[in-house]
Structures are given as C-alpha cells and as structure tokens.
Amino acid sequence: DDGESGSMRSIPIIADEYVDMEFGTGALKITPGHDPNDYDIGKRFDLDILNVMNKDATMNAACGSRYEGLDRFDARTKLWGDMEEAGLVIKVEPHTQRVPRSQRGGEIIEPMVSKQWFVKTEGMGAKALEAVKGGEIEIVPKRFEKVWYGWL
C-alpha cells in the first residue's frame, strides 16, 4: 500500500540458488530494474522490471506517493523509518556492501534498465579513416594519428 491512494502491489515469493541461505535471514528482495544480478533472477522467473527512480535519482510514481519526488538517499531513510514505525524491523546489524561508484568523481552509480541504441559504424569508420589518410582531416598533434587508426 502506498499509504495514500490505497493501491496495492503483489510481491511474489520465489526460491533461487543465487540467495545465500547462510547470510542473514536467507531471504532477499529482488529489484530487477535496479540490480544486474536481480535482473538475471527476474528474467529467470519472468518478474516485472519495475523502474522506481528518475534519471535525476529522485523516486518516481512507482514508489507510491509517500516516496515520489524524494532524493534516493532521503527515500531510503524515510522507508527505514516507516518500517521501524510499522514494527517491521527485526534487528539492525552492521554490513559492508560493495556499492558501484563512478571512476572519475566517486559518485554512487544507480543501475537502471533503460532503452539503448547502437549505431552501425563500419561505413562511418572507414570514411573517417580514409579522410585522415587522404589529408582531408588533419590530426593535431600528428602523433595521435596512431591512436586514430587504432580506434578505427
């Protein structure tokens, strides 16, 4: 229940060998739209791929009105508080988790399923290669021509 509109969503219970029964409770929530391992599990069990986050890392309407529009970190804090208030928290234990971070700035990367597109580059690459070889395009400094040829 999202707390305000009264809308409900069923959550299937599944069993999968990926879950480590010796870790914690042996239960694991699966978010196929936001984790690569969960995506694979979701595909195996034909689970819905639900995207709960906007590209600016705020929560979208799929989260329910209580969390919609909140920054991801604020939403996690609010969700935990709501779970405590509802008596759903059994215990708290320290746990080290590997969180993907940007190589350049160190920002946390939130995996997200999205549409991607690809460009067939063979013809384009051949024309770009010939343009430099034929002198139509000049690479400056010249020593980077080797890099250009390696890419193409």
C-alpha positions in Angstrom: 0.0 0.0 0.0 1.5 3.4 -0.9 -0.1 4.9 2.2 -2.3 7.4 0.4 -4.0 6.2 -2.7 -4.5 2.7 -1.3 -3.1 1.0 -4.3 -1.6 -2.4 -3.7 1.0 -4.5 -5.5 1.5 -8.2 -5.1 5.1 -9.3 -4.3 5.9 -12.9 -5.5 7.9 -15.2 -3.3 10.4 -17.2 -5.2 13.4 -19.6 -4.5 16.6 -19.2 -6.4 20.1 -20.7 -5.9 21.6 -17.1 -6.0 20.4 -16.5 -2.4 22.9 -17.4 0.3 20.8 -19.2 2.9 23.7 -18.8 5.5 23.6 -15.0 5.2 21.2 -13.0 7.3 17.7 -14.4 7.1 18.2 -16.3 3.9 15.6 -14.0 2.3 16.5 -11.4 -0.4 14.4 -8.8 -2.0 14.8 -8.7 -5.8 14.8 -5.5 -7.8 15.2 -6.5 -11.4 15.0 -2.8 -12.6 17.9 -1.7 -10.4 20.5 -4.5 -10.0 22.3 -6.6 -12.6 22.1 -9.9 -10.5 18.4 -9.2 -9.7 17.8 -8.5 -13.4 19.0 -12.1 -14.2 16.9 -13.6 -11.5 13.9 -11.5 -12.7 14.4 -12.9 -16.2 14.5 -16.5 -14.9 11.2 -16.0 -13.1 9.5 -13.6 -15.5 9.3 -10.9 -12.9 8.2 -7.4 -13.8 11.0 -5.0 -14.3 9.9 -2.0 -12.3 11.8 1.2 -12.5 11.4 3.3 -9.3 13.9 6.0 -10.0 14.0 9.0 -12.3 17.3 9.8 -14.1 18.0 12.6 -11.6 18.0 10.0 -8.8 14.6 11.0 -7.4 11.9 8.5 -6.8 9.1 8.2 -9.3 5.4 7.4 -9.0 6.0 3.6 -8.9 7.2 4.1 -5.3 3.9 5.5 -4.2 3.0 9.0 -3.2 4.8 8.7 0.1 8.2 8.5 -1.6 7.6 10.0 -5.0 9.9 13.0 -5.7 12.3 12.3 -2.8 16.0 12.0 -3.4 17.1 8.4 -3.3 19.0 8.8 0.0 16.1 10.6 1.6 13.7 8.0 0.3 15.8 5.2 1.9 15.9 7.0 5.2 12.2 7.6 5.1 11.5 4.0 4.1 13.6 2.7 7.0 11.8 5.0 9.4 8.4 3.9 8.1 9.4 0.2 8.5 10.5 0.9 12.1 7.3 2.8 12.9 5.2 -0.1 11.5 7.2 -2.6 13.6 8.7 -4.4 10.6 12.3 -4.1 11.6 13.6 -7.2 13.5 17.2 -6.1 14.1 20.0 -4.0 12.8 23.4 -5.4 12.1 26.4 -3.7 10.5 27.0 -4.9 7.0 29.7 -3.9 4.4 28.3 -3.7 1.0 30.0 -3.1 -2.3 28.5 -0.1 -3.9 29.3 0.8 -7.6 30.9 4.2 -7.9 32.0 6.4 -10.7 35.6 6.1 -11.6 36.0 9.8 -12.2 34.1 11.5 -9.4 33.3 8.7 -7.0 29.5 9.2 -7.2 27.3 6.2 -6.4 26.1 4.6 -9.6 22.4 3.5 -9.5 21.9 0.7 -12.1 18.8 1.4 -14.2 17.2 -0.5 -17.1 16.7 1.8 -20.0 16.4 1.8 -23.7 19.7 1.9 -25.5 20.6 2.4 -29.1 23.6 1.4 -31.2 25.0 2.7 -34.4 26.5 0.6 -37.2 29.9 2.3 -37.6 31.7 0.2 -40.2 31.0 2.6 -43.1 31.4 5.7 -41.0 34.7 4.4 -39.5 36.1 3.6 -43.0 35.3 7.1 -44.3 36.9 8.7 -41.2 40.0 6.6 -41.6 40.3 7.5 -45.3 39.7 11.2 -44.5 42.8 11.3 -42.4 44.9 9.1 -44.7 43.9 11.3 -47.7 44.7 14.5 -45.9 41.0 15.8 -45.7 41.2 15.8 -41.9 44.4 16.6 -40.0 45.0 15.1 -36.5 46.9 17.6 -34.3 49.3 16.7 -32.9 50.3 14.2 -35.6 51.4 11.6 -33.1 47.7 11.0 -32.3 47.1 9.6 -35.8 48.3 6.3 -34.5 45.5 6.4 -31.8 43.0 7.4 -34.5 44.0 4.5 -36.7 43.9 2.1 -33.7 40.3 3.2 -32.9 39.1 2.8 -36.5 
